[in-house]
Amino acid sequence: MKRNILAGVGLLLILAGCTNTTTEQQSEEQTMEHGQMQHEKNMDMNHGDMEGMEGHMDHDNVTPLQDSEGTQELVIPPLLEKQKGSDFDYEVVAQEGTTQFFDRSPTKTYGYNGNLLGPTVRLKEGETVKVKVRNQLNEPTTFHWHGLEVPGSVDGGPHDELQPGESKVITLKANQPAATLWYHPHPHKLTSEQVFKGLAGMLYVEEADQDSTGLPKSYGMNDIPLIFQDRLFDKNHQLNYDELMNSDGTIGDVSLVNGTVNPKLTVTQPVMRFRILNGSNARNYTFRLSNGASFTQIASDGGLLYESIETDELTLSPSERSEILIDFSKMDSNESVSIIDEEGTVLLPFDLAFEGEAAKHSSVSWTSDESFLTEEEKNLPVSKEIELFGMMDMVTINGKKFDPDRIDLRQEKGVSEVWEVYNKPDPMGGMIHPFHIHGTQFKIISRDGKDPAPNEQGFKDSVLIEPGERVKLLVTFPEEGIYMYHCHILEHEDNGMMGQVEVY
């Protein structure tokens, strides 16, 4: 996909990085009270006694998040460094650890190469690397490269488990446009718990020539990853999944950004690029700026949009990503500004601390040599019909639960087909299902016969589908293998809302 950049971002490059200050957290007494509140809320929400629907999560009335108090400087995940003197380029280790979310109360967590979350992996377009993956957990896991178009043999789905203590070296090739992707575990029936405890990390595919776009590119300075997650803690401040989980999607009231409780970000450059991941188990986010200002969406899951979009809100379901630009030079440095959700909850407050003169506002725009969808693509017949249905542990795709020994669909490598995905309502109205396909970046053709919104006119690997909605997707697999397609509410995935497509 060839894009011509018409106008870049004018930036004043400032060498000072984000302040890495840590201030005092809430007291132990407050923390204990908070933990008990979380526990009681969870008992009400996750273990309710709705007649005939025990434990059903009402996703129209979810537990609200608590405001960030802005007492902790946002943690920026480190970049994963290449190995020296090894026969592989990178090593990614799933391991156990502890994280100090609350004063004097360490929480047991999982992480990649550390205690919580994982380092950011950066690959260049067209680059081939060898990655050693190692399991130091006390249970099986996999390493799924979400959004990366790789052969099914290295995709890291549930058929590719590593047992405790096992490791192997795999080859990954970034044979796709620049994009913000991520990696996480995918063992069947264990995915939701392992992500809940902390296994997730960012994966960037970057332009071979980063100067070609004019976009902010200084990692941790004006190019910032933001992993938004919600969590529940028990009365002992632990991520006690067996006690806290909800089979319809575990939703908490503690907000984490990059694993940071009560985060803030010190902004030292006027134009900032944020790569946003909804890394939650089940919560949908609608992001806004507290001062009502607009921002520019430049990318979706699989790379740059066909047009940049000026907007004042952005909705992401679990596993979806987006890249946005915020021009802080138009804002008063004394103005209070934060990323908030649709309820007005403060998720990430900003401290504006420009050093030197702010850059003049400039716009980003581009055109493509071809339209987002050709007439031929729009007129292709539907060849695969997918029906999503159910809730809790009664979820199915096309009336079936996942069977690792069953191939549900087959598709030829390199051949585009139209998948029509229907979210069938249930007697309670139904739930939103974020639908994800491994091994491909697809295009949204239509929603209930209407063209996709401008901010969905880019490559995607996950799509939010409302109850009663029919969405047509143009799906092309560039590699061969067996791939999963499933709901990305992780508890639904673990409960069998998943199928397999064989690409030959």
C-alpha positions in Angstrom: 0.0 0.0 0.0 1.7 3.1 -1.2 1.0 6.4 0.6 2.2 9.9 -0.4 2.8 12.1 2.6 1.6 15.6 1.7 2.4 17.4 4.9 4.4 16.3 7.9 4.3 17.4 11.5 6.4 20.4 12.4 8.1 19.6 15.6 10.5 21.3 17.9 12.8 18.5 19.1 13.4 18.8 22.8 16.0 16.5 24.3 14.7 16.4 27.8 12.8 13.1 28.5 9.8 12.6 30.6 10.4 13.2 34.3 10.7 9.9 36.2 9.4 11.2 39.5 7.7 9.0 42.1 5.6 10.6 44.8 4.0 9.2 47.9 1.0 6.9 47.3 -2.1 6.5 49.3 -1.8 5.3 52.9 -2.1 1.7 54.0 -5.4 2.5 55.8 -6.8 4.0 52.6 -5.5 1.1 50.6 -7.2 -1.5 52.9 -10.5 0.4 52.7 -10.1 0.6 48.9 -9.3 -3.1 48.6 -12.4 -4.0 50.7 -14.5 -1.8 48.5 -13.1 -3.6 45.4 -13.9 -6.9 47.0 -17.5 -5.9 47.8 -18.1 -4.5 44.4 -16.8 -7.6 42.8 -19.1 -9.8 44.9 -22.1 -7.7 43.7 -21.0 -7.5 40.1 -19.3 -10.7 39.4 -21.3 -13.1 41.6 -24.8 -11.6 41.4 -27.9 -13.7 41.7 -29.9 -12.6 38.6 -32.6 -15.2 38.1 -31.3 -17.8 35.6 -28.3 -15.7 34.8 -26.0 -16.0 37.9 -22.8 -14.1 37.3 -23.9 -12.4 34.1 -22.1 -9.1 33.6 -24.3 -6.1 32.5 -22.0 -4.4 30.1 -24.4 -1.4 29.8 -23.9 -0.7 33.5 -20.2 -1.6 34.2 -18.3 -0.8 37.4 -16.9 2.8 37.0 -13.2 3.4 37.2 -11.6 5.6 39.9 -10.0 8.9 38.9 -6.2 8.9 38.7 -4.8 11.1 41.4 -1.8 11.8 39.3 0.8 10.9 41.9 2.9 8.5 39.9 4.9 9.4 36.8 3.8 7.1 34.0 6.1 4.1 33.5 7.3 3.8 29.9 8.0 0.2 29.0 11.7 -0.3 28.1 12.7 -1.1 24.6 13.8 -4.7 24.1 17.4 -4.7 23.2 19.0 -7.1 20.7 21.1 -9.9 22.0 24.8 -9.8 21.4 26.8 -13.0 20.6 23.7 -15.2 20.4 22.2 -17.2 17.7 18.9 -15.3 18.2 18.1 -11.6 18.2 15.7 -11.2 21.1 14.6 -13.2 24.1 11.1 -12.9 25.7 10.6 -14.7 29.0 7.2 -15.2 30.7 7.8 -15.1 34.4 6.3 -14.5 37.8 7.1 -11.5 40.0 5.7 -8.9 42.4 4.5 -5.3 41.8 4.1 -2.6 44.4 0.7 -1.1 43.4 -0.1 -0.1 47.0 2.0 0.9 50.0 3.6 -2.0 51.9 1.5 -4.5 50.0 3.2 -6.2 47.1 1.0 -7.9 44.6 1.9 -11.2 42.8 2.0 -10.5 39.1 3.2 -11.9 35.8 5.4 -10.2 33.3 7.7 -10.6 30.3 11.3 -10.1 31.2 10.2 -8.5 34.4 7.5 -8.2 37.0 4.6 -6.7 35.0 3.8 -6.3 31.4 6.7 -6.5 29.0 9.3 -4.5 27.0 8.3 -3.0 23.7 9.6 -5.0 20.7 10.5 -2.9 17.6 10.8 -4.4 14.1 11.5 -2.6 10.8 9.2 -3.2 7.8 10.6 -6.2 6.0 13.0 -7.2 8.9 13.4 -10.9 9.8 14.4 -11.7 13.4 14.9 -14.8 15.5 13.2 -14.7 18.9 13.8 -17.1 21.8 10.6 -17.5 23.8 10.9 -19.1 27.3 8.2 -20.1 29.8 9.3 -19.7 33.5 5.7 -19.8 34.8 4.4 -22.8 36.7 1.8 -23.4 34.0 1.6 -23.7 30.2 1.6 -20.5 28.1 2.0 -19.4 24.5 3.4 -16.3 22.9 0.9 -14.8 20.5 2.0 -12.0 18.2 -1.3 -10.1 17.9 -1.7 -8.5 14.5 1.6 -9.8 13.0 1.1 -11.6 9.7 3.2 -14.6 10.3 2.8 -18.4 9.4 0.4 -20.2 11.7 3.3 -22.3 13.0 4.7 -19.3 14.9 1.5 -17.3 15.5 1.4 -18.5 19.1 -2.2 -19.8 19.3 -3.5 -22.3 21.8 -2.1 -25.2 19.8 1.5 -23.9 20.4 1.8 -24.3 24.2 5.2 -24.2 26.0 5.3 -26.2 29.2 7.0 -24.8 32.3 10.7 -24.6 31.7 10.5 -25.0 28.0 11.9 -22.6 25.4 12.3 -22.5 21.6 13.6 -20.1 18.9 11.1 -18.8 16.3 11.5 -16.7 13.2 9.4 -13.6 12.8 9.3 -11.5 9.6 7.6 -8.1 9.6 6.2 -8.4 6.1 3.5 -5.7 6.4 3.1 -2.0 6.7 4.2 -0.1 9.8 1.7 -0.6 12.7 1.2 -0.7 16.4 0.7 -4.4 17.4 1.1 -6.3 20.7 1.9 -9.7 22.2 0.2 -11.7 24.9 -0.4 -15.3 26.0 -3.0 -17.5 24.3 -3.3 -20.9 26.1 -6.8 -22.2 26.0 -8.7 -21.7 29.3 -5.7 -19.7 30.7 -5.5 -16.6 28.5 -7.8 -14.4 30.6 -6.1 -15.1 33.9 -2.5 -14.7 32.5 -3.4 -11.4 30.8 -5.2 -10.3 34.0 -2.1 -11.0 36.0 0.1 -8.9 33.7 1.2 -10.7 30.6 1.1 -8.2 27.7 3.6 -6.0 25.7 3.7 -3.7 22.7 5.1 -4.7 19.3 5.9 -2.0 16.8 6.4 -2.5 13.1 8.2 0.7 12.0 8.7 2.3 8.6 12.0 1.3 7.0 12.5 5.1 6.5 11.1 6.8 9.6 11.7 10.2 8.2 9.3 9.6 5.3 6.2 10.4 7.4 7.3 13.3 9.5 5.5 11.7 12.5 6.9 11.9 16.1 9.3 9.0 16.5 11.4 9.6 19.7 10.3 6.6 21.9 9.4 7.7 25.4 9.6 11.4 24.5 7.1 12.3 21.8 6.1 8.7 20.8 4.4 7.1 23.8 2.8 3.7 24.2 -0.3 3.7 26.4 -1.7 0.3 27.6 -5.0 0.9 29.3 -6.3 -1.8 31.6 -8.7 -2.2 34.5 -8.2 -4.5 37.4 -9.8 -5.8 40.5 -7.9 -6.5 43.7 -9.0 -8.6 46.6 -8.9 -7.5 50.3 -5.2 -8.6 50.4 -4.5 -6.5 47.3 -3.9 -9.5 45.1 -5.0 -10.3 41.6 -6.9 -13.3 42.8 -8.4 -14.4 39.5 -10.3 -17.4 40.8 -12.2 -15.2 43.3 -12.6 -12.1 41.2 -13.2 -13.4 37.7 -16.5 -13.0 35.9 -17.3 -15.5 33.1 -18.9 -12.7 31.0 -15.7 -10.6 31.2 -13.8 -9.5 34.3 -14.2 -5.7 34.8 -12.5 -3.8 37.6 -12.6 -0.3 39.0 -8.8 0.3 39.4 -7.4 1.9 36.3 -3.9 1.1 35.2 -1.9 2.8 32.4 1.3 0.9 31.5 0.8 -0.9 34.8 0.9 2.4 36.7 -1.7 3.2 39.4 -2.6 6.9 39.6 -0.5 7.9 36.7 0.4 11.2 35.2 2.6 12.2 32.2 4.9 15.1 32.1 4.7 16.5 28.5 7.9 18.2 27.4 7.2 18.4 23.7 4.3 20.2 22.0 3.1 17.5 19.6 2.8 14.0 21.0 2.1 10.7 19.4 0.2 8.2 21.5 -0.1 4.6 20.6 -3.1 3.4 22.5 -3.9 -0.3 23.3 -7.1 -1.4 25.0 -5.4 -4.2 26.9 -8.3 -5.0 29.2 -10.0 -8.4 29.5 -13.5 -7.0 28.7 -13.9 -3.2 29.2 -14.6 -0.9 26.3 -13.1 2.5 26.5 -14.2 5.8 25.0 -11.3 8.3 25.3 -11.7 12.1 25.3 -9.7 15.1 26.5 -11.0 16.8 29.6 -10.9 20.2 28.1 -13.0 19.1 25.1 -10.1 19.7 22.6 -9.9 17.6 19.5 -7.0 15.4 18.5 -5.9 13.6 15.3 -6.3 9.9 14.8 -3.7 8.7 12.3 -3.8 4.9 12.6 -5.9 1.9 13.5 -4.9 -1.7 14.4 -2.9 -2.4 11.2 -1.3 0.9 10.3 -2.0 4.4 9.0 -5.6 5.3 8.1 -6.3 6.3 4.5 -7.1 9.8 5.8 -6.2 11.3 9.1 -9.2 12.1 11.2 -9.9 15.1 13.5 -12.1 13.9 16.3 -12.9 14.6 20.0 -13.4 11.0 21.0 -12.1 7.5 20.3 -13.8 4.1 21.2 -11.7 1.0 21.5 -12.9 -2.5 22.5 -10.5 -5.1 24.0 -7.4 -5.7 21.8 -8.0 -2.7 19.5 -5.3 -0.1 18.9 -5.1 3.4 17.6 -2.5 6.1 17.1 -3.4 9.7 17.8 -1.6 13.0 17.8 -2.3 15.7 20.4 -1.0 19.2 19.8 -0.4 20.6 23.2 1.0 23.9 21.8 -2.6 25.1 21.3 -3.3 24.7 25.1 -2.5 27.0 28.0 0.3 25.5 30.0 -1.6 26.3 33.2 -4.7 24.5 31.8 -5.7 21.2 33.4 -5.9 18.6 30.7 -6.3 14.8 31.0 -7.3 11.8 29.0 -10.8 10.9 30.4 -13.3 8.2 29.6 -17.0 8.6 28.7 -18.0 9.0 32.3 -15.5 11.8 32.8 -13.2 9.7 34.9 -9.6 11.0 34.8 -7.4 8.2 33.3 -4.2 10.0 32.6 -3.5 13.7 33.6 -0.9 15.7 31.8 1.6 18.1 33.3 2.5 20.6 30.5 6.2 21.5 30.8 7.5 22.7 27.5 11.2 23.7 27.4 11.7 26.4 24.9 9.1 27.7 22.4 6.3 25.5 21.3 6.1 24.5 17.7 3.5 26.1 15.5 0.5 23.9 14.9 0.8 21.9 11.7 -1.5 19.2 10.2 -0.9 15.8 9.0 -2.6 14.5 5.9 -2.0 12.0 3.2 -3.6 10.4 0.2 -3.3 6.9 -1.4 -2.9 5.9 -5.0 -6.0 3.8 -4.6 -9.3 4.1 -2.7 -9.8 2.3 0.6 -11.9 -0.3 -1.1 -12.1 -0.9 -4.8 -15.5 -1.5 -6.5 -14.5 -5.1 -7.1 -13.8 -5.6 -3.4 -17.1 -4.0 -2.4 -19.0 -6.3 -4.8 -17.4 -9.6 -3.8 -20.1 -12.1 -2.6 -20.1 -13.3 1.0 -18.3 -16.6 1.2 -18.1 -17.2 5.0 -20.9 -16.5 7.5 -20.0 -16.2 11.2 -22.6 -16.0 14.0 -21.5 -14.9 17.4 -24.0 -15.8 20.2 -24.4 -16.1 24.0 -23.0 -15.0 27.3 -20.9 -16.4 30.2 -19.9 -20.0 29.5 -22.8 -20.5 27.0 -21.0 -18.6 24.2 -20.6 -20.1 20.7 -19.6 -19.3 17.1 -21.9 -20.8 14.6 -23.5 -22.8 17.4 -20.2 -24.5 18.3 -17.6 -24.2 21.0 -13.9 -24.4 20.3 -12.5 -27.8 19.5 -8.7 -27.9 18.9 -9.2 -31.1 16.7 -11.8 -29.4 14.4 -11.1 -27.2 11.4 -14.1 -24.9 11.1 -13.2 -22.9 7.9 -10.7 -23.2 5.1 -9.3 -20.4 2.9 -6.7 -20.2 0.2 -3.6 -18.2 0.9 -3.6 -14.8 -0.9 -7.2 -15.0 -2.0 -9.6 -12.3 -0.6 -12.9 -13.5 0.8 -15.8 -11.7 2.4 -16.7 -12.8 5.9 -20.0 -11.6 7.2 -20.0 -11.6 11.0 -23.4 -11.4 12.8 -23.8 -10.7 16.5 -27.1 -12.6 17.3 -29.0 -11.0 20.2 -30.1 -13.1 23.1 -33.3 -12.7 25.2 -31.5 -10.1 27.4 -30.5 -8.1 24.3 -27.0 -9.5 23.8 -23.5 -8.2 24.4 -20.9 -6.4 22.3 -18.3 -8.9 21.0 -14.9 -7.7 19.8 -14.1 -10.1 17.0 -10.5 -10.9 16.2 -8.8 -12.9 13.4 -5.3 -14.1 13.7 -2.8 -14.0 10.8 -4.3 -11.1 8.8 -5.2 -7.5 8.7 -8.6 -7.1 7.2 -10.7 -4.3 5.8 -14.2 -3.4 7.1 -16.5 -3.3 4.0 -19.7 -2.3 5.7 -21.7 -2.2 8.9 -25.4 -3.2 8.3 -24.8 -2.2 4.7 -23.3 1.2 5.4 -19.8 2.3 4.7 -17.4 2.1 7.7 -16.7 5.3 9.6 -13.6 7.2 8.4 -11.6 6.1 11.5 -12.2 2.4 10.5 -10.9 2.9 6.9 -7.6 1.3 7.6 -6.3 -2.2 8.2 -7.8 -4.0 11.3 -7.4 -7.3 13.1 -10.2 -6.7 15.7 -13.6 -5.1 15.3 -16.3 -4.2 17.8 -19.7 -5.7 16.8 -22.9 -4.5 18.5 -25.8 -6.9 19.2 -27.9 -7.4 16.1 -25.2 -5.9 13.9 -23.9 -7.5 10.7 -20.3 -6.5 9.6 -18.7 -7.5 6.4 -14.9 -8.0 6.4 -12.5 -8.3 3.5 -10.1 -11.0 4.7 -6.9 -12.1 3.0 -4.3 -14.4 4.6 -0.7 -13.8 3.3 0.7 -16.9 5.0 -0.3 -20.5 5.5 -1.2 -22.3 8.7 -4.0 -22.8 11.2 -5.3 -19.5 12.8 -7.8 -18.7 15.5 -10.8 -16.3 15.2 -12.6 -15.4 18.3 -14.3 -13.0 20.7 -11.6 -10.9 22.4 -13.5 -10.7 25.7 -10.9 -13.0 27.1 -13.3 -14.9 29.3 -15.5 -15.6 26.3 -12.5 -16.8 24.4 -11.5 -19.2 27.2 -15.2 -20.4 27.4 -14.9 -21.6 23.8 -16.1 -18.6 21.7 -13.4 -19.5 19.2 -12.9 -21.3 15.8 -10.1 -22.3 13.5 -9.4 -21.5 9.9 -6.9 -23.4 7.9 -5.1 -21.4 5.3 -3.6 -23.6 2.5 
